[in-house]
C-alpha cells in the first residue's frame, strides 16, 4: 500500500512525499520536481529505516525535502 499525500508547491519546486508500507512499518520517500516539459528535473530521495505510521514517514520526507530546497535557495557566503 502506498500513501500519497498532498503535493506541496515551494517556489519553483513541487514536493511529493510518499509512504510505502513495508512489513510492519512504513518507508519514506519524496520527489522534488522542478521545470516544465522537456526541461523537467525530478530528484527522488529514499530514506532508510521504517516509521510506525504513514503520517510520520510523510512528515520526515517532507521536512528533508524542505531542508534540501532551503539549502539551494540560501545564498552562499563569500
C-alpha positions as CSV (number, residue, x, y, z in Angstrom):
1,X,0.0,0.0,0.0
2,X,1.3,3.4,-0.9
3,X,0.1,6.6,0.9
4,X,0.5,9.6,-1.5
5,X,-0.3,12.7,0.4
6,X,-0.9,16.2,-0.9
7,X,1.8,17.7,-3.1
8,X,3.3,21.0,-1.8
9,X,4.5,23.9,-4.1
10,X,7.6,25.6,-2.8
11,X,8.7,28.3,-5.2
12,X,9.8,26.6,-8.4
13,X,9.6,23.1,-6.8
14,X,6.8,20.6,-6.4
15,X,7.3,18.3,-3.3
16,X,5.5,15.0,-3.4
17,X,6.1,12.9,-0.2
18,X,5.2,9.2,-0.2
19,X,4.9,6.5,2.4
20,X,5.0,2.8,1.4
21,X,4.1,0.0,3.8
22,X,6.9,-2.5,4.2
23,X,6.4,-5.3,6.7
24,X,5.3,-3.8,10.0
25,X,6.4,-0.2,9.2
26,X,6.4,2.5,6.5
27,X,9.2,3.5,4.3
28,X,9.6,7.2,3.4
29,X,10.5,8.8,0.1
30,X,9.9,12.1,-1.6
31,X,10.0,13.5,-5.2
32,X,11.2,17.1,-5.7
33,X,10.3,18.3,-9.2
34,X,11.2,21.5,-11.0
35,X,11.0,22.8,-14.5
36,X,8.4,22.1,-17.3
37,X,8.1,19.9,-20.3
38,X,11.4,18.5,-21.6
39,X,13.3,20.7,-19.0
40,X,11.7,18.9,-16.1
41,X,14.1,17.6,-13.4
42,X,12.9,15.2,-10.7
43,X,15.0,14.4,-7.7
44,X,13.9,11.4,-5.7
45,X,15.1,10.7,-2.1
46,X,14.5,7.4,-0.4
47,X,15.2,7.2,3.3
48,X,16.5,4.2,5.3
49,X,14.7,3.0,8.3
50,X,11.0,2.4,8.9
51,X,8.4,4.5,10.6
52,X,5.5,3.5,12.8
53,X,2.9,5.4,10.7
54,X,2.4,6.7,7.2
55,X,2.0,10.2,8.6
56,X,5.4,10.1,10.4
57,X,7.1,8.8,7.2
58,X,5.5,11.5,5.1
59,X,6.4,14.2,7.7
60,X,10.0,13.0,7.7
61,X,10.2,13.0,3.9
62,X,8.6,16.5,3.7
63,X,11.0,18.0,6.2
64,X,14.0,16.6,4.4
65,X,12.8,17.9,1.1
66,X,12.1,21.4,2.5
67,X,15.7,21.4,4.0
68,X,17.1,20.4,0.6
69,X,15.2,23.3,-1.1
70,X,16.3,25.7,1.7
71,X,19.9,24.8,1.2
72,X,19.7,25.6,-2.5
73,X,17.8,28.9,-2.0
74,X,20.2,30.3,0.6
75,X,22.9,32.5,-1.0
76,X,26.4,31.3,-0.4
77,X,28.6,33.4,1.8
78,X,31.6,35.0,0.1
